Amino acid sequence: MYGEQQIKNKIFALTPEIGHSFWPTLNEIIPIAKENLYSNLVYAWGPGIIEDLPFPPTVKIDKKYLNPINDSLNIFVNNLNMDNPAFNAYAQIVNDNDSVINEIELTKIDSFTYSWLLNLENEEFYNLRIKQQGTDIPYNLYSKNSKITTAGPLVIENISITTDGLGWATIKPIIKNMGKVKEVKNVSISIVTKDSIIIESYPKNLLLYDIKAGAISNLDKVFTINYDINKFKDIFNLKFEISSNDIVYWIDSSETIITGNVNNEINQISFNLEQNYPNPFNPTTIINYSIPFSNMVKLSVYDLLGREVKILVNKYQSKGNYDVIFDASNFSSGIYIYKLVMGRFIMTKKMIFIK
């Protein structure tokens, strides 16, 4: 008999004989009983377990790309079979060698939700899987893997557009791997825009092959789009999905303004920190910077001893160009360093304050 008897039905388990005597020794019985326990439970549950597995059918995550160290992943596991025998659920980060990099237990209510700061230091591709384990599940059950990555990100560096003025255009996206180390394999890109003026686009995706860290795609491949010339207002709202090995990890958007009908090339935003203006200055100066995708951004001022003396920006910002005014009225004359940090991307410059 197994477990609590007032609620559960009685379960009888069969232990096969081994060896020459009628009963095996105790140290042999326990492993055999464990080995056969789950199959006996399946027999007892009958067809119901097949229809009602203690297994999460839906695992959702809020993103595929994460910045190493400082990014978190929101996990949502829905429609778990709470009526089946007791179990615990764990989220695991697993590398390509099936080694568990990180594991955390999820809290069970009607569903599982968790915000997980992963602290993954390397640029790599990982699997996220949900493990279930419990007294009635002696052998671990695993959900289908979800893919995540800390490589890249891959972003739209540049778009070249040619229109004929008759409702047809060719679009050549240039992709940059913003990572520092990891080469991204089998890169492809798709247009998934819902812009109402775009009637159709083809091909479905462009294969750009491998892109090394810091490099750009350099293939002469284009999308062809058919657009409604009567609705066209010189703007294409484009959204791109960028994949590796046919799995979408990065999404980038672009609002492209067309100023003519031939060879309209639009330079996209890259990570950049410009020299302050004016320089030298007294007492204020303007600092311009650009970020290629939405992220936490910090812009700080340091003295020559490396001490942080002023935080100008410290917040989540969308892709775009920005400027900020630095007022040094309460500072001593001298040379200062200003530093822009966005994830792993860092730029610094010097400025001179003269009273």
N, C-alpha and C positions, 0 to 999 in steps of 0.2 A: 504494500500500500504506500501511496506517495502523497506527502503534503498534508494540508489541513483537511479533515474529513467531514466537517459540517457543511462546507460549501462545495468542495470539489467531489466529483465522483471518485470511487476507488479505482486505482490503476494497478494492475498486476503485471510485473515485468518478468520475462523469462531470461535466465542466464544459462548459456550453453555450457556443457561439460568440456573440460580440457584435461589432458594428462591421463594417467592410468587409473587413478582412484575415482570414486563417485563424485566427491566434491573437491574442487581446487582449493589451494591454500588461500588464506584471507587476503594476502597481498596480491593474489591473482584475481580474486573475485571482484574487488573494488574497481580496477581499471576496466574489466569486462562489463560490469554493471553500468559504468559511466558511458562506455562505448555504445551500449544498447538502449540507454534510457530514452534518448530523443526519438528513436524509431518506435519504441513502445508508446511514447506519448502521441506520436502521429497516428498509430493504430487506434488509440483510445479516442482521440479527437475525431477520427474518421474524416469524411469528406469536408467537414467544416473548416479544417485547417487549410485545406487547399484554397478555399474561397476566402478565407479570413486570416491570411498569414500575419504573424506579428512582425510586420515589415513596413517601413515608411514608403508609400508609393510616390510621394511628391517631395522633392528636396529642391529648394530655391535659394539662390544667393543673389546679392544685390549688385555684384560686379564680377568681372572676370580678371581685370588687371588691378593689382595692388602695388603701391609703393612699398619697398622694403622698409622695415623698422617701424614706420609711423602710421601705417594704414590698418584699418580694421575691416573685417568681413562680417556682414549680417547674414545669418543662416536662418532659414525658415523651413521647418519640416511639418507638413500638414497631413491630416487624415491618418494618423497612426492608429493602429488597432489597440485601443486602450482596454478592451474587454478580454484580450488574450492574457495569458499568464504574465506574471511580473517580469519586467526587464529594465535594464538601464540602457540609455542611448548615449553614444559618444560621437563627436565629430573628430575626424582624423585628417591630417595633412600628410600625404604620402608622395614620395618621389617616384621617378620612373623605375627604380629598382625595387619598388614595393616596400621600402623602408619607411616606417612611421617617423615623421619629422616632429610632429606636435599632435597632442590629443587633449580634448577637453570634454567633460561630461555635460550633457545638455539637461535642462530642467524640464520635467514632464508636467504638462497641464492638459489642455485639449490638443495642443500642438507644441512643438518645440521652436523657440526663437532664441537667438543668441547673437550678440555683437562681440566679435573675437578679434583682439589685437594680436596679430600673428607673430610679429618679430621675426620675419623671414629675412635673413641678411643677404642672400645670394640672388642674382638674377637667374631665375630658373622657371621651369614649368612643373606644376604640381597637380595631384588629384585630391579632391575633397570627397571623402566617403563617410557614411553614417554606419556605425557599428552598433548592433544590439546584442546584449549579453545579459543573462539572468539565470535564476535557479531553474526555470523551465525551458531555458534555451542554452543547454550546456555547450553547444557549438556556436560560435559567433556567426551572426547573419550580417551581411553587408549590403548597403544600397548601391545602386549604380553610381559610378564615379562622376563627379562634376569637375571640370577642368578650371584651374586658375593659373595665373602667372605673375611673376615679378619682373619679367624681362621687358625691355623697352622702356617706356611705351613706344608704339609706332604711331606716328601722327602725320597729317597732311602737311608737307613742307611747302608745296607749291602746286598750283593748278594752272594748266594751259588750256584755254578754251578758244575754239574757232567756230564761228557761226556764219551761216550763209544768208541770213536775213529772210529766209523762206521757211523757217520752222525746223531746221536741222542744225545740230552742233556736235562737235567732237570735243571730248573732255579727256585730258591727259593728267592724271594725278601723280604727283611725285611724293613718295613716302620716305620718311626719315626714321631710322631706328635711334631713339633718344637714349638708349641704354649705353652703359660704359664697357660692358664685358661680353654679354651674350649675343651670339649670332642667332637670328630668328629664321627658322627653316620654313620653306614652302609657303611663302607669304602670298596672299591673294587679297583682292579688294573688291567690294560690291557697292553699287549705289542703291540705297534703300530709302531715298527721299520720298516724302508724301506731298511734295510741291504739286499743286493742282495744275500747273501749266505744263508739266512734263507728262506727255502721253505714254511714251515707252522709252526704254533704254536697253541696249544690248552691247556686248554679251552680258550674261548674268554676272560674271566676275572676271577679273583679270588676274592671271597668275604672274607674280613678280619674282618668284623663286626665292633665294636666300638673301637676307640683308644683314650685313655685319654691323656690330655696335658702332654708332656714330656715322654710319654710311646712309646713302639714299638709294632708292630704286632708280635704275638707269636704263629702263627698257622703253622702247618706242611703241607702247601699247596704249590704246585709247578706247573710251566708251563713245558710242554714238547715241545721241538722244533726239527724239522727235518731240517738239514742244508746240504748244498752242500759240501761234504768233499773235492772235487777237487778244490774248490775255497777258502777253509778255510785257513786263514793265522794266526791262533791263536788269532784272535781278533773278538769279537762280539760287534757290535755297537747297543746298545739297547736303546730304547726310551719307557718310561712308562707314561701312563695316569692314574692319581689317582683320584678317584671319591668319592663323598658322596651322597648317595641317588640317584645313577645313573647319577649324573651330574659331568662332569669333571671340576675340579677346579685347579689341579696342574699337571704339566708336568715335568718329570725329565729324564735326559739322562745319559747313562753310556757307556764308552768305556772299555770293559772288556777283559783283556789279559789272555788267557788260557796258563798255563805253563805245564800242564800235562793232563792226561785223566781221573783222578779219584779225586773226591771231591775237585775241585778247588774252594776255597772260597776267595772272593775278598772283602776286607774291603773298604767301601766307605768313602767319606770325611765327617767329621762333623765339626761344628763350634768349633774352638779351638785356643787358644793363648798360645804359648810355652814360657818357661823361656828363657830369652835372653842368648846368649853365646858369649864371656865369661862373667862371672859375679862374682865378680866385674870386671870392665873394665877400660881401659885408652888407647886412647880416644874414640875408636869405639867398637860397639857391634852389633850382628846380632839378629834380632827378626823374628821368624817364626810364621806364622799363617795360618789357613785354613778356608775356607767358603764353606758350602754345596750347595749353589745355588747362581746364579747371583744376585747382589744387590749393593746398595751404601755402601761403606766401608770407615770407618774413623779410623785411628790409630794415637793417639796423646800421647805426653809426658807431664806430669804435675809435678810441684814441690809439696812439702809437704803442702803448703798452698792452694792447689787446683787450682793454676793458670796454664793455658795451656801455655807451653813454646815452644812447637814444634809440628807441624803437619807433620807427616811422610807420611801418605796416606790419600787422600780425593777424591775418585773417584769411578765410577761404575766398578766393577770387576766381572769376570766370576767365576763360581765354580772352586775351585782348591786350591793348596798349594802355599804360597807366603813367601818371605823373604825380609826384608828391613834392611839397615844399618843405625844405629843412630850414628852420629858423635857429641860428646859432647865437642869438643875442646874449644868452647866459653862459656862453662857452668862451674859453681863452683862445687867443689867436694860435694858429698852428696847422699842422697837417692831420687830417682825419681820414679814416677808411670807411667806406660804406659797402655793405655786403647784401646781396640778394640771394635768398635761399628758397628753393621750391623742390621739396623731396631731396633727391640726390644731386640736383643741379645747383651749382653755386657760382656766382660771379662777384668779383670785388673790384673797386676802383678807389683812387685817392682824390681828395679835394683839399683845397687850401682856404682857410678862413683868415682874413686880415682885417683887424679892427682899425 
